[in-house]
């Protein structure tokens, strides 16, 4: 995400009273862990509460400052800080001041949401500079005056670099992968570790764990102080290969294996590393390697994101181009057929008018008027189909609850003027009585199928024509079936009857637009249509509407 994203809330929507003692207990436990490690190394270089305090402040906002302050007072007492209560309280202010500076300079001043932290190269650089480097400079002013440091700039530098390394390796993956929920006091996955398919993910997971196993093996045989750069080089290679998400996890594992594990009381027996290093050069080199690898990984991931977006845009352009080609082709056919189907009835009317002027007998005039009426009806029908086509293409979907039998009977009533209408028996069996869909598009679909079933009934006097309308539910679909025992469609016509201006019967008098418009309407509703037809026996059309369109 970029900095133009809309601001989001910095805290979860729901906060519970027991969150305060829970989070304070959590920080105190982390502080005690740091004190425990100090007992074995006589070092203050593994001070773990700082990154977790920054994380909590980013997630829950300034309401965490009292908890951070109280935890720091407890920590100073735990570590045996000397002096009066006033001095201890003043020294304890360094934690809330530093963490608030990190929150203010980085989190407070940008527009990234909690789910989007560190999701771009710019965001990561700002986090390193404004969220870590500047606050640690402020913190160095406090540590310089700690009594046990005796104004030793070398030790202050060690603490600065160690804190920098600790925050970068611990806070980065937690802020990137996790975020607080907005509906309750808990955490959620902000970004998945991998979005690849299972086929791609499996070899990458194997590669990841082989690297981890290699690092674990190294701590038994390789002393970290002289050979720290090996970890950095591998980290950079991982960044180039796998991107940001993987490399920040690798860096965190490197930190745990070489900064925390070696200082435990049981570890010095079998590990090659001697524990927390006291070398500024090692800290500085390792920090540079970790920041560099993380930055490279972030750039690589950004490039992948850009590549993915370009690929998606290319697909969209190809789809748009394909649709445009299809539209242009249909437009050419539409214009040609439009000129033919409109001009033919008009020429017929004009010829009949001229004939009626020449032949003035009443019988002939009545015949000509009847033919003129037929031509006008044909023209009106075609214009109505053109209007339906236009409205179907431009229609925005508006769903409503529709009673199927009522709509079907209303449409059938509109067709009672058609030839042989009175001979047809209409049957209804709507097991599913209602659907929720767009009424106009549904009427376009049913209207075309019902009118065709009426028009193409067999004219044999002994034939007993019927049209059956029914509905059923199958899985997650509602199916509407329209069946007749009319002329049917020849096999050679069946594959093309939904094409624009294609006539599927030798007796067809229509424009060939009806079934094309029907297909467009069904696609708009994300449905599908199936057809079964046998020449001389009749046809059945089955419209399937997805479960999202059902009551």
C-alpha positions in Angstrom: 0.0 0.0 0.0 1.1 3.6 -0.5 0.9 6.8 1.5 -2.3 7.8 -0.3 -4.3 5.2 1.5 -7.1 6.5 3.7 -6.3 6.8 7.4 -7.5 4.1 9.6 -8.1 3.9 13.4 -4.9 3.3 15.5 -6.7 1.2 18.1 -9.2 -1.7 18.0 -12.8 -0.7 18.1 -13.3 -2.8 21.3 -11.2 -2.4 24.4 -11.7 -4.4 27.6 -10.7 -3.6 31.1 -8.5 -6.7 31.6 -6.3 -5.6 28.7 -4.4 -3.2 31.0 -3.1 -5.8 33.6 -2.6 -8.3 30.8 -0.3 -6.1 28.7 1.5 -4.8 31.8 2.1 -8.4 32.9 3.4 -9.2 29.4 5.9 -6.3 29.4 7.1 -7.1 32.9 7.6 -10.7 31.9 9.7 -9.6 28.9 11.7 -7.3 31.2 12.3 -10.1 33.6 13.5 -12.2 30.7 16.1 -9.5 29.8 17.2 -9.4 33.5 17.5 -13.2 33.5 19.8 -13.0 30.4 21.9 -10.3 32.0 22.7 -12.7 34.9 24.6 -14.9 32.5 26.3 -12.3 30.4 26.7 -9.3 32.7 25.4 -7.3 29.7 22.6 -4.8 29.0 22.8 -5.5 25.3 19.7 -7.7 25.2 17.0 -5.3 26.4 13.9 -6.9 24.9 11.0 -4.7 26.3 11.9 -1.8 23.9 10.7 -3.5 20.6 7.6 -4.9 22.3 6.8 -1.5 23.8 7.1 0.1 20.3 4.8 -2.6 18.9 2.1 -2.1 21.5 2.2 1.6 21.0 1.8 1.2 17.3 -1.1 -1.2 17.7 -3.0 0.5 20.6 -1.8 4.1 20.5 -0.7 6.4 23.4 -2.9 4.7 25.9 0.0 2.3 26.3 2.4 5.0 27.6 1.4 4.5 31.3 1.9 0.8 31.0 5.3 1.3 29.4 6.3 3.8 32.1 5.2 1.6 35.0 7.1 -1.4 33.4 10.2 0.7 33.2 10.0 1.6 36.9 9.6 -2.1 37.8 12.5 -2.9 35.5 14.9 -0.4 37.1 14.0 -1.7 40.6 14.5 -5.2 39.3 18.0 -4.3 38.0 18.8 -2.6 41.3 19.0 1.0 40.1 20.5 3.3 42.7 19.3 6.6 43.9 16.1 8.2 45.2 12.6 7.5 43.9 12.7 10.8 42.0 15.8 9.7 40.2 14.3 6.3 39.3 11.1 8.0 38.1 13.2 10.4 35.9 15.3 7.6 34.5 12.1 5.5 33.8 10.8 8.3 31.5 13.3 7.3 28.8 11.1 4.3 27.8 7.8 6.2 27.2 9.7 9.2 25.6 11.6 6.9 23.2 8.6 4.8 22.2 6.4 7.8 21.9 9.0 9.5 19.6 8.9 6.3 17.4 5.1 6.4 17.3 4.9 10.1 16.6 7.7 10.4 14.0 6.6 7.3 12.0 3.2 5.8 12.8 1.4 9.0 13.8 2.6 11.1 10.8 1.7 8.6 8.0 -1.5 7.4 6.5 -0.8 3.7 6.5 -3.2 1.5 8.3 -2.2 -1.1 10.8 -2.6 -3.8 8.1 -0.3 -1.9 5.7 2.7 -1.1 7.9 6.1 -1.7 6.1 4.3 -2.6 2.8 6.5 -0.4 0.6 10.1 0.5 0.4 9.3 4.1 1.4 7.5 2.8 4.5 10.4 0.6 5.6 13.0 3.4 5.1 10.8 5.8 7.2 10.5 3.1 9.9 14.3 2.6 10.1 15.0 6.3 10.2 12.0 7.9 12.0 10.7 4.9 13.9 14.1 3.5 15.2 17.1 5.7 14.5 15.8 9.0 15.8 14.2 7.6 18.9 17.3 5.7 19.8 19.4 8.9 19.5 17.0 10.4 22.0 17.3 7.3 24.2 21.1 7.6 24.1 21.0 10.8 26.0 19.4 8.9 28.9 21.7 5.9 28.7 24.7 8.2 28.7 23.7 9.3 32.2 23.1 5.9 33.7 25.4 5.4 36.7 26.6 1.9 35.6 27.9 3.3 32.3 30.0 6.0 33.8 29.6 8.2 30.7 31.4 5.6 28.6 30.6 6.5 25.0 31.8 3.1 23.8 29.2 1.3 25.9 26.5 3.9 24.9 27.3 3.0 21.3 27.1 -0.7 22.0 23.7 -0.2 23.6 22.5 2.0 20.7 23.5 -0.6 18.1 22.2 -3.6 20.1 18.8 -1.8 20.6 18.7 -0.9 16.9 19.4 -4.6 16.0 16.8 -5.8 18.5 14.1 -3.5 17.3 14.7 -4.2 13.6 14.8 -8.0 14.0 11.9 -8.4 16.4 9.5 -5.5 15.7 9.7 -5.6 11.9 8.1 -9.1 11.4 5.5 -8.6 14.1 4.4 -5.3 12.7 4.4 -6.6 9.2 2.5 -9.9 9.8 0.2 -9.1 12.7 -2.3 -6.4 13.5 -5.0 -5.9 16.2 -8.6 -6.8 15.3 -11.1 -4.0 15.2 -14.0 -5.9 16.6 -12.4 -7.5 19.6 -9.2 -7.4 21.7 -7.1 -9.9 19.8 -4.7 -10.1 16.9 -5.2 -11.1 13.3 -2.9 -11.9 10.3 -2.3 -8.6 8.5 -0.5 -10.2 5.6 -0.1 -13.8 4.7 3.4 -15.2 4.7 2.9 -16.6 1.1 0.2 -16.0 -1.5 1.5 -18.6 -3.9 -0.2 -21.8 -4.9 0.5 -25.0 -2.9 2.6 -26.4 -5.8 4.8 -23.3 -5.6 4.8 -23.0 -1.8 6.0 -26.5 -1.0 9.6 -26.3 -2.5 9.9 -22.7 -1.1 9.0 -23.9 2.4 11.6 -26.7 2.1 14.2 -24.2 1.0 13.3 -21.9 3.9 13.6 -24.7 6.5 16.9 -25.9 5.0 18.3 -22.4 5.5 17.1 -22.4 9.1 18.7 -25.9 9.7 21.9 -24.6 8.2 22.0 -21.6 10.6 21.2 -23.9 13.5 24.2 -26.2 12.5 26.5 -23.1 12.2 26.0 -22.1 15.9 27.5 -25.4 17.0 30.7 -25.0 14.9 31.2 -21.4 13.9 31.9 -18.6 16.4 29.7 -15.6 15.6 32.1 -12.8 16.4 34.6 -13.5 13.6 32.2 -15.0 11.1 29.0 -12.9 11.5 29.2 -11.8 7.9 28.3 -15.3 6.7 24.8 -14.8 8.1 24.5 -11.4 6.5 25.5 -12.7 3.1 23.0 -15.6 3.2 20.3 -13.1 4.4 21.0 -10.9 1.3 20.8 -13.9 -1.0 17.4 -14.9 0.6 16.2 -11.3 0.1 17.0 -11.4 -3.6 15.4 -14.8 -4.0 12.4 -14.6 -1.7 11.6 -11.0 -1.0 10.7 -9.0 2.2 8.4 -11.5 4.0 11.0 -14.3 4.1 14.1 -12.2 4.8 12.6 -10.5 7.9 11.8 -13.9 9.3 15.3 -15.1 8.5 16.8 -12.1 10.2 14.7 -12.7 13.3 15.9 -16.3 13.4 19.5 -15.2 13.0 19.0 -12.8 16.0 17.5 -15.5 18.2 20.2 -18.1 17.4 23.2 -15.8 17.8 22.1 -13.2 20.3 19.6 -14.9 22.6 20.3 -18.6 22.5 24.0 -18.4 23.3 23.5 -16.5 26.6 21.2 -19.1 28.2 22.9 -21.0 31.0 22.8 -24.4 29.3 23.9 -23.2 25.8 27.6 -22.4 26.5 28.4 -26.1 26.9 27.8 -27.0 23.2 27.6 -23.8 21.2 30.6 -22.3 19.4 29.4 -18.7 20.0 30.3 -17.1 23.3 27.1 -15.0 23.7 26.2 -11.4 23.3 29.1 -9.7 21.5 30.8 -6.7 23.0 32.2 -5.5 19.7 30.9 -2.3 18.1 32.2 -3.4 14.7 30.3 -6.7 14.8 27.1 -5.0 15.9 27.5 -2.3 13.2 28.4 -4.8 10.5 25.5 -7.1 11.4 23.1 -4.2 11.6 24.2 -3.0 8.2 23.7 -6.4 6.7 20.3 -6.9 8.2 19.0 -3.4 7.2 20.5 -4.0 3.7 18.9 -7.4 3.2 15.6 -6.1 4.5 15.7 -3.1 2.2 16.7 -5.4 -0.8 13.9 -7.7 0.1 11.4 -4.8 0.3 12.5 -3.5 -3.1 12.3 -7.0 -4.6 8.7 -7.4 -3.2 7.7 -4.0 -4.5 9.0 -5.0 -8.0 7.0 -8.2 -7.7 3.9 -6.2 -6.7 4.4 -3.8 -9.7 4.9 -6.8 -12.0 1.7 -8.4 -10.7 -0.2 -5.2 -11.2 1.1 -4.8 -14.7 0.2 -8.4 -15.5 -3.3 -7.8 -14.1 -3.6 -4.6 -16.1 -2.4 -6.4 -19.2 -5.1 -9.1 -18.7 -7.7 -6.4 -18.2 -6.5 -4.6 -21.4 -6.6 -7.9 -23.3 -10.1 -8.6 -22.1 -11.2 -5.1 -22.9 -9.6 -5.4 -26.4 -11.3 -8.7 -26.9 -14.6 -7.2 -25.8 -14.1 -4.2 -28.1 -13.3 -6.5 -31.0 -16.5 -8.4 -30.3 -18.5 -5.2 -29.9 -17.2 -3.8 -33.2 -18.0 -7.0 -35.0 -21.5 -7.1 -33.5 -21.9 -3.4 -34.3 -21.1 -4.0 -38.0 -23.6 -6.8 -38.2 -26.1 -4.8 -36.2 -25.9 -1.8 -38.5 -26.2 -4.0 -41.6 -29.2 -5.9 -40.2 -30.8 -2.8 -38.8 -30.7 -1.1 -42.2 -32.2 -4.2 -43.9 -34.8 -5.1 -41.3 -36.1 -1.5 -41.1 -36.0 -0.7 -44.8 -37.8 -3.8 -45.9 -41.1 -3.2 -44.0 -40.9 0.5 -45.0 -40.5 -0.3 -48.7 -43.3 -2.8 -48.4 -45.6 -0.1 -46.8 -44.6 2.4 -49.5 -45.4 0.0 -52.3 -48.7 -1.0 -50.8 -49.7 2.7 -50.4 -48.9 3.3 -54.1 -50.9 0.3 -55.1 -53.9 1.4 -53.1 -53.8 4.7 -54.9 -54.0 2.9 -58.3 -56.6 0.3 -57.3 -59.5 1.9 -55.5 -61.7 -1.1 -54.9 -62.7 -1.5 -51.2 -61.7 -5.2 -51.2 -58.1 -4.4 -52.4 -57.8 -1.4 -50.0 -58.7 -3.7 -47.1 -56.1 -6.3 -48.2 -53.5 -3.6 -48.6 -54.3 -2.1 -45.2 -54.0 -5.6 -43.6 -50.6 -6.1 -45.2 -49.5 -2.6 -44.1 -50.6 -3.4 -40.5 -48.5 -6.6 -40.7 -45.4 -4.7 -41.9 -45.9 -2.1 -39.1 -46.3 -4.8 -36.5 -43.1 -6.4 -37.8 -41.3 -3.1 -37.7 -42.6 -2.3 -34.1 -41.4 -5.8 -33.0 -37.9 -5.2 -34.4 -37.7 -1.7 -32.8 -38.8 -3.2 -29.5 -36.0 -5.8 -29.8 -33.5 -3.1 -30.5 -34.6 -1.1 -27.5 -34.4 -4.3 -25.3 -30.9 -4.9 -26.6 -29.8 -1.4 -25.8 -31.4 -1.5 -22.3 -29.9 -4.9 -21.5 -26.4 -3.7 -22.3 -26.7 -0.6 -20.3 -28.8 -2.0 -17.4 -27.5 -1.8 -13.9 -28.6 -4.8 -11.8 -31.3 -4.0 -9.3 -32.5 -7.1 -7.5 -36.0 -7.6 -6.0 -38.2 -10.4 -4.9 -40.1 -11.7 -7.9 -43.1 -14.2 -8.0 -42.3 -16.3 -11.0 -45.9 -17.4 -11.9 -47.2 -13.9 -11.7 -44.5 -12.5 -14.1 -45.0 -15.5 -16.5 -48.8 -15.0 -16.7 -48.3 -11.2 -17.3 -46.0 -11.9 -20.2 -48.3 -14.6 -21.7 -51.2 -12.1 -21.5 -49.2 -9.7 -23.7 -48.8 -12.4 -26.4 -52.5 -13.3 -26.8 -52.6 -11.4 -30.1 -50.2 -13.9 -31.7 -51.4 -16.3 -34.3 -52.7 -19.7 -32.9 -52.3 -18.4 -29.3 -55.8 -19.7 -28.3 -54.9 -23.3 -29.3 -52.0 -23.5 -26.8 -52.4 -25.1 -23.4 -50.2 -23.4 -20.7 -49.0 -25.5 -17.8 -47.4 -24.2 -14.6 -45.4 -26.0 -11.9 -43.3 -23.5 -10.0 -41.8 -25.5 -7.1 -39.6 -22.5 -6.3 -42.1 -19.7 -6.3 -39.8 -16.7 -5.8 -36.4 -15.6 -7.0 -34.5 -12.4 -6.1 -33.0 -11.0 -9.2 -33.4 -8.1 -11.7 -37.0 -8.0 -12.9 -36.4 -6.3 -16.2 -33.7 -8.8 -17.3 -35.8 -11.8 -16.1 -38.7 -10.5 -18.1 -36.5 -10.1 -21.2 -35.4 -13.8 -20.8 -38.8 -15.2 -20.2 -40.5 -13.0 -22.9 -38.2 -14.2 -25.6 -38.5 -17.9 -24.7 -42.3 -17.8 -24.3 -42.9 -15.8 -27.5 -40.7 -18.2 -29.5 -42.5 -21.2 -28.1 -45.8 -19.6 -29.2 -44.6 -18.6 -32.7 -43.0 -21.9 -33.6 -45.8 -24.3 -32.6 -46.8 -26.8 -35.2 -49.9 -25.8 -37.3 -51.1 -29.3 -37.8 -54.9 -29.3 -36.9 -54.5 -32.6 -35.0 -51.6 -31.3 -33.0 -52.3 -30.4 -29.3 -49.8 -27.7 -28.5 -48.6 -26.9 -25.0 -46.1 -24.8 -23.2 -44.9 -25.8 -19.8 -43.3 -23.4 -17.4 -41.7 -24.8 -14.2 -39.0 -24.2 -11.6 -36.9 -26.3 -9.3 -34.0 -26.2 -6.9 -30.8 -28.1 -7.6 -27.9 -27.7 -5.2 -27.3 -24.0 -5.0 -29.2 -23.1 -8.2 -32.8 -22.2 -9.0 -33.7 -23.6 -12.4 -36.5 -22.2 -14.6 -37.6 -24.5 -17.4 -39.7 -23.6 -20.4 -40.7 -26.5 -22.5 -42.9 -26.9 -25.7 -43.9 -29.5 -28.2 -43.5 -27.2 -31.2 -41.4 -27.4 -34.3 -38.1 -27.8 -32.5 -34.7 -26.8 -33.9 -32.6 -28.7 -36.4 -29.2 -29.9 -35.1 -27.2 -27.8 -37.6 -28.8 -24.7 -36.2 -28.5 -25.4 -32.5 -25.0 -24.2 -31.9 -25.6 -20.8 -33.4 -29.0 -19.8 -32.3 -27.7 -17.4 -29.6 -25.6 -15.4 -32.2 -26.7 -11.9 -33.2 -29.2 -11.9 -36.1 -29.0 -15.7 -36.5 -32.4 -17.4 -37.3 -32.6 -20.9 -36.0 -35.6 -22.0 -38.1 -36.5 -22.0 -41.7 -39.9 -20.6 -40.8 -38.4 -17.8 -38.7 -39.8 -14.3 -39.4 -38.0 -12.5 -36.6 -34.9 -10.4 -36.7 -32.6 -13.0 -35.0 -32.0 -10.6 -32.1 -34.2 -12.3 -29.4 -32.1 -15.2 -28.3 -28.9 -13.1 -28.5 -30.5 -10.5 -26.1 -31.6 -13.4 -23.9 -28.0 -14.7 -23.7 -26.7 -11.2 -22.8 -29.3 -10.8 -20.1 -28.5 -14.2 -18.6 -24.7 -13.4 -18.5 -25.6 -10.1 -16.7 -27.3 -12.2 -14.0 -24.3 -14.5 -13.8 -26.5 -17.4 -14.8 -26.4 -19.9 -17.6 -28.8 -21.4 -20.1 -29.1 -25.0 -21.5 -31.1 -26.1 -24.5 -32.5 -29.5 -25.6 -34.3 -29.6 -28.9 -35.4 -32.2 -31.4 -36.7 -31.3 -34.8 -40.4 -32.0 -35.0 -40.7 -32.8 -31.3 -40.2 -29.6 -29.4 -37.6 -27.7 -27.3 -36.8 -27.1 -23.7 -34.7 -24.2 -22.3 -33.3 -24.4 -18.7 -32.2 -21.1 -17.1 -30.0 -21.5 -14.0 -29.7 -18.7 -11.5 -27.0 -18.9 -8.8 -27.8 -19.2 -5.1 -26.9 -15.6 -4.6 -30.0 -14.7 -6.5 -32.3 -16.9 -4.5 -34.7 -16.0 -1.7 
